[in-house]
Structures are given as C-alpha cells and as structure tokens.
Amino acid sequence: MDIHSQDIYQAVLPIILNHLQQPKDAKSLAECLNVRLSQMQDWLNKAVNEGMVRKINKPVTYVINQPTTQLSLL
C-alpha cells in the first residue's frame, strides 16, 4: 500500500464512522459515499482490523466499535 492510499483511508475513516452511528452493510455505505463496493469493503476490513469498527453477522453489517459503557451524544 502506498502513502497516498493510506492518506485517503485516514481522510475517509471519520466519514465512515459517522455513517455507522447505526449498523449498515457495506453496500449501503458504498452507495452513500459513491465508491465501489470493493473499495468500501477494503476500508471496512482495515477499520475492523484496527478495532475502529465491529462486524456483525446475520445479516452482515458494520457498526462503530465502542465500549458499551460509553454513551455518545453526537
């Protein structure tokens, strides 16, 4: 991975997290951000690996990974 793709991921991560206030699937996120599904899946996988996002199965959706004791008012 080159430095530019890392920069793009860092730029788009806050936007992805903002959309994941409620669970969403990769296809919906890709449509919201007007990117290819495969690109969104790459970003989501990276966010899951970093512990920023949690993947939920049945159906497969993604949500922000935050401690259950933390409440967000945003």
PQR file with spaces between the fields and no chain letter, atoms N, CA, C, O and H, PARSE charges and radii, in Angstrom:
ATOM       1  N    MET     1       0.851   -1.176    0.000 -0.4000 1.5000
ATOM       2  CA   MET     1       0.000    0.000    0.000 -0.0000 2.0000
ATOM       3  C    MET     1       0.898    1.241    0.000  0.5500 1.7000
ATOM       4  O    MET     1       1.813    1.347    0.816 -0.5500 1.4000
ATOM       5  N    ASP     2       0.641    2.156   -0.894 -0.4000 1.5000
ATOM       6  CA   ASP     2       1.463    3.363   -0.928 -0.0000 2.0000
ATOM       7  C    ASP     2       0.912    4.423    0.015  0.5500 1.7000
ATOM       8  O    ASP     2      -0.188    4.287    0.551 -0.5500 1.4000
ATOM       9  H    ASP     2      -0.102    2.070   -1.557  0.4000 1.0000
ATOM      10  N    ILE     3       1.680    5.460    0.205 -0.4000 1.5000
ATOM      11  CA   ILE     3       1.331    6.506    1.180 -0.0000 2.0000
ATOM      12  C    ILE     3       0.029    7.207    0.828  0.5500 1.7000
ATOM      13  O    ILE     3      -0.705    7.622    1.726 -0.5500 1.4000
ATOM      14  H    ILE     3       2.574    5.570   -0.231  0.4000 1.0000
ATOM      15  N    HIS     4      -0.276    7.350   -0.464 -0.4000 1.5000
ATOM      16  CA   HIS     4      -1.484    8.073   -0.861 -0.0000 2.0000
ATOM      17  C    HIS     4      -2.754    7.319   -0.480  0.5500 1.7000
ATOM      18  O    HIS     4      -3.717    7.941   -0.032 -0.5500 1.4000
ATOM      19  H    HIS     4       0.320    7.013   -1.193  0.4000 1.0000
ATOM      20  N    SER     5      -2.782    6.010   -0.643 -0.4000 1.5000
ATOM      21  CA   SER     5      -3.971    5.262   -0.268 -0.0000 2.0000
ATOM      22  C    SER     5      -4.158    5.286    1.249  0.5500 1.7000
ATOM      23  O    SER     5      -5.292    5.276    1.727 -0.5500 1.4000
ATOM      24  H    SER     5      -2.000    5.505   -1.006  0.4000 1.0000
ATOM      25  N    GLN     6      -3.079    5.317    2.000 -0.4000 1.5000
ATOM      26  CA   GLN     6      -3.173    5.445    3.459 -0.0000 2.0000
ATOM      27  C    GLN     6      -3.791    6.797    3.810  0.5500 1.7000
ATOM      28  O    GLN     6      -4.644    6.880    4.693 -0.5500 1.4000
ATOM      29  H    GLN     6      -2.158    5.325    1.612  0.4000 1.0000
ATOM      30  N    ASP     7      -3.363    7.851    3.125 -0.4000 1.5000
ATOM      31  CA   ASP     7      -3.906    9.185    3.370 -0.0000 2.0000
ATOM      32  C    ASP     7      -5.404    9.218    3.069  0.5500 1.7000
ATOM      33  O    ASP     7      -6.171    9.820    3.820 -0.5500 1.4000
ATOM      34  H    ASP     7      -2.670    7.783    2.407  0.4000 1.0000
ATOM      35  N    ILE     8      -5.818    8.588    2.000 -0.4000 1.5000
ATOM      36  CA   ILE     8      -7.236    8.567    1.626 -0.0000 2.0000
ATOM      37  C    ILE     8      -8.041    7.835    2.701  0.5500 1.7000
ATOM      38  O    ILE     8      -9.111    8.294    3.100 -0.5500 1.4000
ATOM      39  H    ILE     8      -5.195    8.098    1.390  0.4000 1.0000
ATOM      40  N    TYR     9      -7.528    6.707    3.163 -0.4000 1.5000
ATOM      41  CA   TYR     9      -8.225    5.946    4.211 -0.0000 2.0000
ATOM      42  C    TYR     9      -8.390    6.813    5.464  0.5500 1.7000
ATOM      43  O    TYR     9      -9.476    6.862    6.042 -0.5500 1.4000
ATOM      44  H    TYR     9      -6.659    6.334    2.838  0.4000 1.0000
ATOM      45  N    GLN    10      -7.333    7.489    5.881 -0.4000 1.5000
ATOM      46  CA   GLN    10      -7.403    8.342    7.067 -0.0000 2.0000
ATOM      47  C    GLN    10      -8.404    9.476    6.874  0.5500 1.7000
ATOM      48  O    GLN    10      -9.060    9.905    7.824 -0.5500 1.4000
ATOM      49  H    GLN    10      -6.451    7.449    5.411  0.4000 1.0000
ATOM      50  N    ALA    11      -8.515    9.958    5.642 -0.4000 1.5000
ATOM      51  CA   ALA    11      -9.459   11.045    5.355 -0.0000 2.0000
ATOM      52  C    ALA    11     -10.898   10.550    5.372  0.5500 1.7000
ATOM      53  O    ALA    11     -11.794   11.264    5.821 -0.5500 1.4000
ATOM      54  H    ALA    11      -7.982    9.610    4.871  0.4000 1.0000
ATOM      55  N    VAL    12     -11.128    9.335    4.885 -0.4000 1.5000
ATOM      56  CA   VAL    12     -12.496    8.827    4.757 -0.0000 2.0000
ATOM      57  C    VAL    12     -12.984    8.114    6.023  0.5500 1.7000
ATOM      58  O    VAL    12     -14.190    7.956    6.214 -0.5500 1.4000
ATOM      59  H    VAL    12     -10.400    8.755    4.520  0.4000 1.0000
ATOM      60  N    LEU    13     -12.069    7.687    6.877 -0.4000 1.5000
ATOM      61  CA   LEU    13     -12.476    6.948    8.077 -0.0000 2.0000
ATOM      62  C    LEU    13     -13.473    7.720    8.946  0.5500 1.7000
ATOM      63  O    LEU    13     -14.470    7.130    9.361 -0.5500 1.4000
ATOM      64  H    LEU    13     -11.090    7.815    6.722  0.4000 1.0000
ATOM      65  N    PRO    14     -13.259    9.002    9.243 -0.5600 1.5000
ATOM      66  CA   PRO    14     -14.257    9.717   10.056  0.2800 2.0000
ATOM      67  C    PRO    14     -15.639    9.768    9.393  0.5500 1.7000
ATOM      68  O    PRO    14     -16.660    9.760   10.080 -0.5500 1.4000
ATOM      69  N    ILE    15     -15.665    9.820    8.079 -0.4000 1.5000
ATOM      70  CA   ILE    15     -16.943    9.841    7.360 -0.0000 2.0000
ATOM      71  C    ILE    15     -17.633    8.486    7.486  0.5500 1.7000
ATOM      72  O    ILE    15     -18.843    8.415    7.703 -0.5500 1.4000
ATOM      73  H    ILE    15     -14.836    9.827    7.521  0.4000 1.0000
ATOM      74  N    ILE    16     -16.861    7.419    7.350 -0.4000 1.5000
ATOM      75  CA   ILE    16     -17.416    6.070    7.507 -0.0000 2.0000
ATOM      76  C    ILE    16     -17.963    5.910    8.923  0.5500 1.7000
ATOM      77  O    ILE    16     -19.079    5.426    9.111 -0.5500 1.4000
ATOM      78  H    ILE    16     -15.879    7.476    7.174  0.4000 1.0000
ATOM      79  N    LEU    17     -17.176    6.315    9.915 -0.4000 1.5000
ATOM      80  CA   LEU    17     -17.615    6.184   11.308 -0.0000 2.0000
ATOM      81  C    LEU    17     -18.889    6.984   11.561  0.5500 1.7000
ATOM      82  O    LEU    17     -19.767    6.540   12.301 -0.5500 1.4000
ATOM      83  H    LEU    17     -16.269    6.707    9.762  0.4000 1.0000
ATOM      84  N    ASN    18     -18.990    8.143   10.957 -0.4000 1.5000
ATOM      85  CA   ASN    18     -20.187    8.961   11.111 -0.0000 2.0000
ATOM      86  C    ASN    18     -21.417    8.232   10.565  0.5500 1.7000
ATOM      87  O    ASN    18     -22.494    8.297   11.158 -0.5500 1.4000
ATOM      88  H    ASN    18     -18.277    8.504   10.356  0.4000 1.0000
ATOM      89  N    HIS    19     -21.254    7.543    9.439 -0.4000 1.5000
ATOM      90  CA   HIS    19     -22.369    6.793    8.841 -0.0000 2.0000
ATOM      91  C    HIS    19     -22.709    5.546    9.652  0.5500 1.7000
ATOM      92  O    HIS    19     -23.800    4.993    9.516 -0.5500 1.4000
ATOM      93  H    HIS    19     -20.379    7.491    8.958  0.4000 1.0000
ATOM      94  N    LEU    20     -21.777    5.102   10.494 -0.4000 1.5000
ATOM      95  CA   LEU    20     -22.000    3.878   11.258 -0.0000 2.0000
ATOM      96  C    LEU    20     -22.538    4.136   12.663  0.5500 1.7000
ATOM      97  O    LEU    20     -22.377    3.298   13.551 -0.5500 1.4000
ATOM      98  H    LEU    20     -20.890    5.550   10.605  0.4000 1.0000
ATOM      99  N    GLN    21     -23.169    5.279   12.869 -0.4000 1.5000
ATOM     100  CA   GLN    21     -23.841    5.517   14.143 -0.0000 2.0000
ATOM     101  C    GLN    21     -24.939    4.459   14.329  0.5500 1.7000
ATOM     102  O    GLN    21     -25.259    4.060   15.449 -0.5500 1.4000
ATOM     103  H    GLN    21     -23.299    5.960   12.148  0.4000 1.0000
ATOM     104  N    GLN    22     -25.498    4.022   13.203 -0.4000 1.5000
ATOM     105  CA   GLN    22     -26.438    2.900   13.173 -0.0000 2.0000
ATOM     106  C    GLN    22     -25.814    1.842   12.264  0.5500 1.7000
ATOM     107  O    GLN    22     -25.144    2.189   11.292 -0.5500 1.4000
ATOM     108  H    GLN    22     -25.238    4.346   12.294  0.4000 1.0000
ATOM     109  N    PRO    23     -26.025    0.541   12.565 -0.5600 1.5000
ATOM     110  CA   PRO    23     -25.434   -0.505   11.727  0.2800 2.0000
ATOM     111  C    PRO    23     -25.827   -0.369   10.257  0.5500 1.7000
ATOM     112  O    PRO    23     -26.985   -0.103    9.934 -0.5500 1.4000
ATOM     113  N    LYS    24     -24.862   -0.552    9.387 -0.4000 1.5000
ATOM     114  CA   LYS    24     -25.092   -0.502    7.942 -0.0000 2.0000
ATOM     115  C    LYS    24     -24.262   -1.591    7.285  0.5500 1.7000
ATOM     116  O    LYS    24     -23.233   -2.014    7.811 -0.5500 1.4000
ATOM     117  H    LYS    24     -23.921   -0.768    9.649  0.4000 1.0000
ATOM     118  N    ASP    25     -24.722   -2.033    6.137 -0.4000 1.5000
ATOM     119  CA   ASP    25     -23.946   -3.001    5.373 -0.0000 2.0000
ATOM     120  C    ASP    25     -23.012   -2.263    4.420  0.5500 1.7000
ATOM     121  O    ASP    25     -23.172   -1.069    4.168 -0.5500 1.4000
ATOM     122  H    ASP    25     -25.558   -1.689    5.709  0.4000 1.0000
ATOM     123  N    ALA    26     -22.044   -2.993    3.900 -0.4000 1.5000
ATOM     124  CA   ALA    26     -21.023   -2.399    3.036 -0.0000 2.0000
ATOM     125  C    ALA    26     -21.632   -1.788    1.783  0.5500 1.7000
ATOM     126  O    ALA    26     -21.179   -0.739    1.324 -0.5500 1.4000
ATOM     127  H    ALA    26     -21.914   -3.963    4.105  0.4000 1.0000
ATOM     128  N    LYS    27     -22.655   -2.433    1.221 -0.4000 1.5000
ATOM     129  CA   LYS    27     -23.272   -1.917    0.001 -0.0000 2.0000
ATOM     130  C    LYS    27     -23.921   -0.561    0.240  0.5500 1.7000
ATOM     131  O    LYS    27     -23.764    0.352   -0.570 -0.5500 1.4000
ATOM     132  H    LYS    27     -23.023   -3.285    1.594  0.4000 1.0000
ATOM     133  N    SER    28     -24.647   -0.422    1.340 -0.4000 1.5000
ATOM     134  CA   SER    28     -25.280    0.858    1.660 -0.0000 2.0000
ATOM     135  C    SER    28     -24.243    1.955    1.865  0.5500 1.7000
ATOM     136  O    SER    28     -24.416    3.080    1.398 -0.5500 1.4000
ATOM     137  H    SER    28     -24.775   -1.165    1.998  0.4000 1.0000
ATOM     138  N    LEU    29     -23.167    1.618    2.564 -0.4000 1.5000
ATOM     139  CA   LEU    29     -22.100    2.597    2.781 -0.0000 2.0000
ATOM     140  C    LEU    29     -21.457    3.014    1.469  0.5500 1.7000
ATOM     141  O    LEU    29     -21.193    4.196    1.247 -0.5500 1.4000
ATOM     142  H    LEU    29     -23.027    0.704    2.943  0.4000 1.0000
ATOM     143  N    ALA    30     -21.206    2.043    0.602 -0.4000 1.5000
ATOM     144  CA   ALA    30     -20.598    2.345   -0.698 -0.0000 2.0000
ATOM     145  C    ALA    30     -21.500    3.275   -1.499  0.5500 1.7000
ATOM     146  O    ALA    30     -21.022    4.207   -2.144 -0.5500 1.4000
ATOM     147  H    ALA    30     -21.421    1.083    0.783  0.4000 1.0000
ATOM     148  N    GLU    31     -22.797    3.021   -1.456 -0.4000 1.5000
ATOM     149  CA   GLU    31     -23.741    3.881   -2.180 -0.0000 2.0000
ATOM     150  C    GLU    31     -23.782    5.284   -1.577  0.5500 1.7000
ATOM     151  O    GLU    31     -23.821    6.273   -2.308 -0.5500 1.4000
ATOM     152  H    GLU    31     -23.186    2.264   -0.931  0.4000 1.0000
ATOM     153  N    CYS    32     -23.773    5.372   -0.246 -0.4000 1.5000
ATOM     154  CA   CYS    32     -23.789    6.683    0.421 -0.0000 2.0000
ATOM     155  C    CYS    32     -22.574    7.530    0.029  0.5500 1.7000
ATOM     156  O    CYS    32     -22.691    8.737   -0.184 -0.5500 1.4000
ATOM     157  H    CYS    32     -23.741    4.568    0.348  0.4000 1.0000
ATOM     158  N    LEU    33     -21.425    6.890   -0.063 -0.4000 1.5000
ATOM     159  CA   LEU    33     -20.183    7.615   -0.339 -0.0000 2.0000
ATOM     160  C    LEU    33     -19.789    7.588   -1.812  0.5500 1.7000
ATOM     161  O    LEU    33     -18.756    8.133   -2.201 -0.5500 1.4000
ATOM     162  H    LEU    33     -21.331    5.909    0.110  0.4000 1.0000
ATOM     163  N    ASN    34     -20.622    6.950   -2.622 -0.4000 1.5000
ATOM     164  CA   ASN    34     -20.389    6.894   -4.063 -0.0000 2.0000
ATOM     165  C    ASN    34     -19.010    6.325   -4.419  0.5500 1.7000
ATOM     166  O    ASN    34     -18.263    6.894   -5.216 -0.5500 1.4000
ATOM     167  H    ASN    34     -21.461    6.507   -2.306  0.4000 1.0000
ATOM     168  N    VAL    35     -18.701    5.173   -3.794 -0.4000 1.5000
ATOM     169  CA   VAL    35     -17.467    4.448   -4.111 -0.0000 2.0000
ATOM     170  C    VAL    35     -17.821    3.011   -4.465  0.5500 1.7000
ATOM     171  O    VAL    35     -18.923    2.539   -4.184 -0.5500 1.4000
ATOM     172  H    VAL    35     -19.307    4.711   -3.147  0.4000 1.0000
ATOM     173  N    ARG    36     -16.875    2.328   -5.081 -0.4000 1.5000
ATOM     174  CA   ARG    36     -17.108    0.925   -5.433 -0.0000 2.0000
ATOM     175  C    ARG    36     -17.240    0.087   -4.170  0.5500 1.7000
ATOM     176  O    ARG    36     -16.591    0.363   -3.161 -0.5500 1.4000
ATOM     177  H    ARG    36     -15.980    2.711   -5.308  0.4000 1.0000
ATOM     178  N    LEU    37     -18.076   -0.928   -4.231 -0.4000 1.5000
ATOM     179  CA   LEU    37     -18.286   -1.825   -3.103 -0.0000 2.0000
ATOM     180  C    LEU    37     -16.970   -2.443   -2.645  0.5500 1.7000
ATOM     181  O    LEU    37     -16.716   -2.535   -1.444 -0.5500 1.4000
ATOM     182  H    LEU    37     -18.603   -1.152   -5.051  0.4000 1.0000
ATOM     183  N    SER    38     -16.134   -2.865   -3.583 -0.4000 1.5000
ATOM     184  CA   SER    38     -14.866   -3.492   -3.205 -0.0000 2.0000
ATOM     185  C    SER    38     -13.972   -2.516   -2.440  0.5500 1.7000
ATOM     186  O    SER    38     -13.260   -2.920   -1.520 -0.5500 1.4000
ATOM     187  H    SER    38     -16.341   -2.790   -4.559  0.4000 1.0000
ATOM     188  N    GLN    39     -14.004   -1.240   -2.810 -0.4000 1.5000
ATOM     189  CA   GLN    39     -13.211   -0.244   -2.086 -0.0000 2.0000
ATOM     190  C    GLN    39     -13.740   -0.080   -0.666  0.5500 1.7000
ATOM     191  O    GLN    39     -12.964   -0.007    0.286 -0.5500 1.4000
ATOM     192  H    GLN    39     -14.582   -0.912   -3.557  0.4000 1.0000
ATOM     193  N    MET    40     -15.060   -0.022   -0.526 -0.4000 1.5000
ATOM     194  CA   MET    40     -15.648    0.119    0.804 -0.0000 2.0000
ATOM     195  C    MET    40     -15.321   -1.088    1.666  0.5500 1.7000
ATOM     196  O    MET    40     -15.032   -0.941    2.854 -0.5500 1.4000
ATOM     197  H    MET    40     -15.691   -0.082   -1.300  0.4000 1.0000
ATOM     198  N    GLN    41     -15.363   -2.283    1.081 -0.4000 1.5000
ATOM     199  CA   GLN    41     -15.038   -3.488    1.840 -0.0000 2.0000
ATOM     200  C    GLN    41     -13.582   -3.453    2.305  0.5500 1.7000
ATOM     201  O    GLN    41     -13.284   -3.875    3.422 -0.5500 1.4000
ATOM     202  H    GLN    41     -15.598   -2.402    0.117  0.4000 1.0000
ATOM     203  N    ASP    42     -12.680   -2.961    1.471 -0.4000 1.5000
ATOM     204  CA   ASP    42     -11.272   -2.826    1.863 -0.0000 2.0000
ATOM     205  C    ASP    42     -11.148   -1.891    3.069  0.5500 1.7000
ATOM     206  O    ASP    42     -10.462   -2.206    4.042 -0.5500 1.4000
ATOM     207  H    ASP    42     -12.922   -2.619    0.563  0.4000 1.0000
ATOM     208  N    TRP    43     -11.821   -0.737    2.992 -0.4000 1.5000
ATOM     209  CA   TRP    43     -11.761    0.228    4.091 -0.0000 2.0000
ATOM     210  C    TRP    43     -12.380   -0.338    5.361  0.5500 1.7000
ATOM     211  O    TRP    43     -11.839   -0.151    6.451 -0.5500 1.4000
ATOM     212  H    TRP    43     -12.378   -0.482    2.201  0.4000 1.0000
ATOM     213  N    LEU    44     -13.511   -1.031    5.230 -0.4000 1.5000
ATOM     214  CA   LEU    44     -14.161   -1.612    6.399 -0.0000 2.0000
ATOM     215  C    LEU    44     -13.298   -2.700    7.030  0.5500 1.7000
ATOM     216  O    LEU    44     -13.204   -2.783    8.255 -0.5500 1.4000
ATOM     217  H    LEU    44     -13.950   -1.183    4.345  0.4000 1.0000
ATOM     218  N    ASN    45     -12.671   -3.529    6.209 -0.4000 1.5000
ATOM     219  CA   ASN    45     -11.785   -4.569    6.738 -0.0000 2.0000
ATOM     220  C    ASN    45     -10.632   -3.950    7.510  0.5500 1.7000
ATOM     221  O    ASN    45     -10.256   -4.442    8.574 -0.5500 1.4000
ATOM     222  H    ASN    45     -12.747   -3.461    5.214  0.4000 1.0000
ATOM     223  N    LYS    46     -10.071   -2.873    6.977 -0.4000 1.5000
ATOM     224  CA   LYS    46      -8.971   -2.188    7.652 -0.0000 2.0000
ATOM     225  C    LYS    46      -9.461   -1.600    8.977  0.5500 1.7000
ATOM     226  O    LYS    46      -8.770   -1.698    9.992 -0.5500 1.4000
ATOM     227  H    LYS    46     -10.376   -2.474    6.112  0.4000 1.0000
ATOM     228  N    ALA    47     -10.641   -0.994    8.971 -0.4000 1.5000
ATOM     229  CA   ALA    47     -11.200   -0.405   10.194 -0.0000 2.0000
ATOM     230  C    ALA    47     -11.491   -1.483   11.240  0.5500 1.7000
ATOM     231  O    ALA    47     -11.301   -1.254   12.435 -0.5500 1.4000
ATOM     232  H    ALA    47     -11.202   -0.914    8.147  0.4000 1.0000
ATOM     233  N    VAL    48     -11.949   -2.654   10.799 -0.4000 1.5000
ATOM     234  CA   VAL    48     -12.190   -3.773   11.714 -0.0000 2.0000
ATOM     235  C    VAL    48     -10.857   -4.239   12.300  0.5500 1.7000
ATOM     236  O    VAL    48     -10.758   -4.469   13.506 -0.5500 1.4000
ATOM     237  H    VAL    48     -12.103   -2.841    9.828  0.4000 1.0000
ATOM     238  N    ASN    49      -9.835   -4.379   11.459 -0.4000 1.5000
ATOM     239  CA   ASN    49      -8.518   -4.812   11.920 -0.0000 2.0000
ATOM     240  C    ASN    49      -7.919   -3.833   12.920  0.5500 1.7000
ATOM     241  O    ASN    49      -7.198   -4.240   13.830 -0.5500 1.4000
ATOM     242  H    ASN    49      -9.915   -4.192   10.480  0.4000 1.0000
ATOM     243  N    GLU    50      -8.207   -2.562   12.760 -0.4000 1.5000
ATOM     244  CA   GLU    50      -7.699   -1.534   13.669 -0.0000 2.0000
ATOM     245  C    GLU    50      -8.545   -1.413   14.938  0.5500 1.7000
ATOM     246  O    GLU    50      -8.174   -0.694   15.867 -0.5500 1.4000
ATOM     247  H    GLU    50      -8.793   -2.231   12.020  0.4000 1.0000
ATOM     248  N    GLY    51      -9.680   -2.115   14.977 -0.4000 1.5000
ATOM     249  CA   GLY    51     -10.546   -2.054   16.144 -0.0000 2.0000
ATOM     250  C    GLY    51     -11.479   -0.847   16.161  0.5500 1.7000
ATOM     251  O    GLY    51     -12.121   -0.570   17.174 -0.5500 1.4000
ATOM     252  H    GLY    51      -9.981   -2.699   14.223  0.4000 1.0000
ATOM     253  N    MET    52     -11.553   -0.137   15.050 -0.4000 1.5000
ATOM     254  CA   MET    52     -12.409    1.054   14.974 -0.0000 2.0000
ATOM     255  C    MET    52     -13.865    0.687   14.693  0.5500 1.7000
ATOM     256  O    MET    52     -14.783    1.393   15.110 -0.5500 1.4000
ATOM     257  H    MET    52     -11.031   -0.362   14.228  0.4000 1.0000
ATOM     258  N    VAL    53     -14.065   -0.419   13.987 -0.4000 1.5000
ATOM     259  CA   VAL    53     -15.391   -0.853   13.545 -0.0000 2.0000
ATOM     260  C    VAL    53     -15.568   -2.318   13.933  0.5500 1.7000
ATOM     261  O    VAL    53     -14.614   -3.096   13.932 -0.5500 1.4000
ATOM     262  H    VAL    53     -13.319   -0.993   13.649  0.4000 1.0000
ATOM     263  N    ARG    54     -16.790   -2.672   14.259 -0.4000 1.5000
ATOM     264  CA   ARG    54     -17.109   -4.058   14.590 -0.0000 2.0000
ATOM     265  C    ARG    54     -18.013   -4.623   13.510  0.5500 1.7000
ATOM     266  O    ARG    54     -18.965   -3.972   13.079 -0.5500 1.4000
ATOM     267  H    ARG    54     -17.565   -2.040   14.259  0.4000 1.0000
ATOM     268  N    LYS    55     -17.713   -5.833   13.078 -0.4000 1.5000
ATOM     269  CA   LYS    55     -18.527   -6.522   12.070 -0.0000 2.0000
ATOM     270  C    LYS    55     -19.539   -7.403   12.795  0.5500 1.7000
ATOM     271  O    LYS    55     -19.186   -8.162   13.698 -0.5500 1.4000
ATOM     272  H    LYS    55     -16.940   -6.362   13.428  0.4000 1.0000
ATOM     273  N    ILE    56     -20.796   -7.290   12.387 -0.4000 1.5000
ATOM     274  CA   ILE    56     -21.882   -8.088   12.963 -0.0000 2.0000
ATOM     275  C    ILE    56     -22.384   -9.029   11.869  0.5500 1.7000
ATOM     276  O    ILE    56     -22.568   -8.617   10.724 -0.5500 1.4000
ATOM     277  H    ILE    56     -21.082   -6.674   11.654  0.4000 1.0000
ATOM     278  N    ASN    57     -22.600  -10.274   12.222 -0.4000 1.5000
ATOM     279  CA   ASN    57     -23.080  -11.251   11.232 -0.0000 2.0000
ATOM     280  C    ASN    57     -24.588  -11.454   11.343  0.5500 1.7000
ATOM     281  O    ASN    57     -25.188  -11.201   12.388 -0.5500 1.4000
ATOM     282  H    ASN    57     -22.450  -10.609   13.152  0.4000 1.0000
ATOM     283  N    LYS    58     -25.186  -11.913   10.249 -0.4000 1.5000
ATOM     284  CA   LYS    58     -26.606  -12.306   10.165 -0.0000 2.0000
ATOM     285  C    LYS    58     -27.549  -11.159   10.456  0.5500 1.7000
ATOM     286  O    LYS    58     -28.084  -11.115   11.564 -0.5500 1.4000
ATOM     287  H    LYS    58     -24.699  -12.119    9.401  0.4000 1.0000
ATOM     288  N    PRO    59     -27.793  -10.241    9.561 -0.5600 1.5000
ATOM     289  CA   PRO    59     -27.057  -10.024    8.310  0.2800 2.0000
ATOM     290  C    PRO    59     -25.743   -9.309    8.587  0.5500 1.7000
ATOM     291  O    PRO    59     -25.565   -8.697    9.640 -0.5500 1.4000
ATOM     292  N    VAL    60     -24.828   -9.393    7.631 -0.4000 1.5000
ATOM     293  CA   VAL    60     -23.526   -8.763    7.822 -0.0000 2.0000
ATOM     294  C    VAL    60     -23.687   -7.251    7.770  0.5500 1.7000
ATOM     295  O    VAL    60     -24.059   -6.686    6.741 -0.5500 1.4000
ATOM     296  H    VAL    60     -24.972   -9.890    6.776  0.4000 1.0000
ATOM     297  N    THR    61     -23.405   -6.616    8.880 -0.4000 1.5000
ATOM     298  CA   THR    61     -23.428   -5.165    8.975 -0.0000 2.0000
ATOM     299  C    THR    61     -22.222   -4.717    9.775  0.5500 1.7000
ATOM     300  O    THR    61     -21.525   -5.532   10.378 -0.5500 1.4000
ATOM     301  H    THR    61     -23.103   -7.075    9.716  0.4000 1.0000
ATOM     302  N    TYR    62     -21.984   -3.435    9.774 -0.4000 1.5000
ATOM     303  CA   TYR    62     -20.850   -2.864   10.494 -0.0000 2.0000
ATOM     304  C    TYR    62     -21.354   -1.763   11.402  0.5500 1.7000
ATOM     305  O    TYR    62     -22.333   -1.087   11.086 -0.5500 1.4000
ATOM     306  H    TYR    62     -22.550   -2.772    9.284  0.4000 1.0000
ATOM     307  N    VAL    63     -20.690   -1.582   12.529 -0.4000 1.5000
ATOM     308  CA   VAL    63     -21.060   -0.545   13.491 -0.0000 2.0000
ATOM     309  C    VAL    63     -19.789   -0.064   14.168  0.5500 1.7000
ATOM     310  O    VAL    63     -18.801   -0.795   14.233 -0.5500 1.4000
ATOM     311  H    VAL    63     -19.895   -2.131   12.786  0.4000 1.0000
ATOM     312  N    ILE    64     -19.811    1.159   14.669 -0.4000 1.5000
ATOM     313  CA   ILE    64     -18.661    1.687   15.385 -0.0000 2.0000
ATOM     314  C    ILE    64     -18.377    0.792   16.575  0.5500 1.7000
ATOM     315  O    ILE    64     -19.295    0.389   17.288 -0.5500 1.4000
ATOM     316  H    ILE    64     -20.614    1.752   14.615  0.4000 1.0000
ATOM     317  N    ASN    65     -17.117    0.483   16.791 -0.4000 1.5000
ATOM     318  CA   ASN    65     -16.703   -0.343   17.913 -0.0000 2.0000
ATOM     319  C    ASN    65     -16.408    0.560   19.096  0.5500 1.7000
ATOM     320  O    ASN    65     -15.339    1.166   19.169 -0.5500 1.4000
ATOM     321  H    ASN    65     -16.371    0.811   16.211  0.4000 1.0000
ATOM     322  N    GLN    66     -17.353    0.651   20.021 -0.4000 1.5000
ATOM     323  CA   GLN    66     -17.130    1.463   21.210 -0.0000 2.0000
ATOM     324  C    GLN    66     -17.558    0.678   22.436  0.5500 1.7000
ATOM     325  O    GLN    66     -18.451   -0.166   22.366 -0.5500 1.4000
ATOM     326  H    GLN    66     -18.221    0.159   19.962  0.4000 1.0000
ATOM     327  N    PRO    67     -16.919    0.960   23.548 -0.5600 1.5000
ATOM     328  CA   PRO    67     -17.298    0.253   24.776  0.2800 2.0000
ATOM     329  C    PRO    67     -18.774    0.484   25.093  0.5500 1.7000
ATOM     330  O    PRO    67     -19.308    1.565   24.842 -0.5500 1.4000
ATOM     331  N    THR    68     -19.420   -0.526   25.638 -0.4000 1.5000
ATOM     332  CA   THR    68     -20.848   -0.420   25.922 -0.0000 2.0000
ATOM     333  C    THR    68     -21.128    0.601   27.014  0.5500 1.7000
ATOM     334  O    THR    68     -22.255    1.082   27.133 -0.5500 1.4000
ATOM     335  H    THR    68     -18.986   -1.403   25.842  0.4000 1.0000
ATOM     336  N    THR    69     -20.126    0.937   27.809 -0.4000 1.5000
ATOM     337  CA   THR    69     -20.328    1.927   28.870 -0.0000 2.0000
ATOM     338  C    THR    69     -20.235    3.358   28.354  0.5500 1.7000
ATOM     339  O    THR    69     -20.633    4.297   29.043 -0.5500 1.4000
ATOM     340  H    THR    69     -19.211    0.546   27.713  0.4000 1.0000
ATOM     341  N    GLN    70     -19.716    3.523   27.154 -0.4000 1.5000
ATOM     342  CA   GLN    70     -19.554    4.871   26.601 -0.0000 2.0000
ATOM     343  C    GLN    70     -20.819    5.267   25.860  0.5500 1.7000
ATOM     344  O    GLN    70     -21.294    4.529   24.998 -0.5500 1.4000
ATOM     345  H    GLN    70     -19.392    2.761   26.594  0.4000 1.0000
ATOM     346  N    LEU    71     -21.359    6.413   26.189 -0.4000 1.5000
ATOM     347  CA   LEU    71     -22.531    6.926   25.505 -0.0000 2.0000
ATOM     348  C    LEU    71     -22.136    8.137   24.668  0.5500 1.7000
ATOM     349  O    LEU    71     -21.365    8.986   25.115 -0.5500 1.4000
ATOM     350  H    LEU    71     -20.973    7.013   26.890  0.4000 1.0000
ATOM     351  N    SER    72     -22.662    8.209   23.466 -0.4000 1.5000
ATOM     352  CA   SER    72     -22.365    9.340   22.600 -0.0000 2.0000
ATOM     353  C    SER    72     -23.589   10.216   22.467  0.5500 1.7000
ATOM     354  O    SER    72     -24.692    9.732   22.216 -0.5500 1.4000
ATOM     355  H    SER    72     -23.287    7.519   23.103  0.4000 1.0000
ATOM     356  N    LEU    73     -23.387   11.494   22.636 -0.4000 1.5000
ATOM     357  CA   LEU    73     -24.483   12.436   22.480 -0.0000 2.0000
ATOM     358  C    LEU    73     -24.436   13.138   21.150  0.5500 1.7000
ATOM     359  O    LEU    73     -25.224   14.051   20.903 -0.5500 1.4000
ATOM     360  H    LEU    73     -22.491   11.888   22.840  0.4000 1.0000
ATOM     361  N    LEU    74     -23.526   12.730   20.286 -0.4000 1.5000
ATOM     362  CA   LEU    74     -23.372   13.391   18.991 -0.0000 2.0000
ATOM     363  C    LEU    74     -24.335   12.850   17.981  0.5500 1.7000
ATOM     364  O    LEU    74     -24.341   13.296   16.834 -0.5500 1.4000
ATOM     365  H    LEU    74     -22.886   11.988   20.487  0.4000 1.0000
